[in-house]
Amino acid sequence: MAAKKRFCSTGTCRHAYCKGEREGSRRGFIQGIGYAVAEIVRSHDQPTIAVDVAGASGFDYQDFKGAGVDEFDLKQLRPLRRERGWPGTKR
């Protein structure tokens, strides 16, 4: 018996389970980037590199907050937004 596909082949279907899987994957991806950017600041004290990574991701602080990034990590991201001129973020 063939394995059941997790997503429809078109990727644009409206099945609730397909839509939920895509949204969950996006949320997890954003959370992972948020964690990585916070870890660059926390462990390596490199806010300039962290801003570059965050800017290259295309996500801003509100995206990270909306995806449910942990408050411990958001605490590291706030100064980047204010002081370092994170691209795409209002100061």
FENWO-V581559 format. One record per pair of residues at least 6 apart in sequence whose ideal C-beta (glycine too) atoms are under 8 Angstrom apart, sorted by the first residue. I is the first residue (numbers start at 1). J is the second residue. Records with the same first field share a line. If there is no record, write none. Layout:
BEGIN
I: J / J
END
This chain:
BEGIN
6: 18 / 21
7: 13 / 18 / 21 / 22
8: 15 / 18
13: 19
26: 67
27: 67 / 68
30: 59 / 63 / 64 / 67 / 69
31: 64 / 67 / 68 / 69
33: 53 / 54 / 57 / 59 / 64
34: 59 / 64 / 67 / 69 / 73 / 74 / 77
35: 69 / 70 / 73
36: 53
37: 50 / 53 / 54 / 57 / 73 / 76 / 77 / 80
38: 50 / 69 / 72 / 73 / 74 / 75 / 76 / 77
39: 73
40: 46 / 49 / 50 / 53
41: 47 / 50 / 76 / 77 / 80
42: 76
47: 79 / 80 / 83 / 84
48: 84
50: 76 / 80
51: 80 / 84 / 85 / 86 / 87
54: 60 / 77 / 80 / 86
55: 86 / 87 / 88
58: 88
60: 81 / 86 / 88 / 89
61: 74 / 77 / 78 / 80 / 81 / 86 / 89
62: 89
64: 73 / 74 / 77
65: 74
69: 77
80: 86
81: 89 / 91
82: 91
85: 91
END
